[in-house]
């Protein structure tokens, strides 16, 4: 578990699971702002998302766990 949100080891995760939800007081494993997250995705620092539907974007949990390992190194 990272922060106070259980983080899966496989499957797909949404942005709130990655960065947390400040309004709800939840901290994600990568506690940055939504705009900082999307800027990192755009410039290649963070993994590219997968479109699951027209209004649903997610990331592979494996990619995010690898990112967490790299950031922690």
Secondary structure by P-SEA (a helix, b strand, c coil): cccccccccccccccccccccccccccccccccaaaaaaaaaaccbbbbbbcccccccccaaaaaaaaaaaac
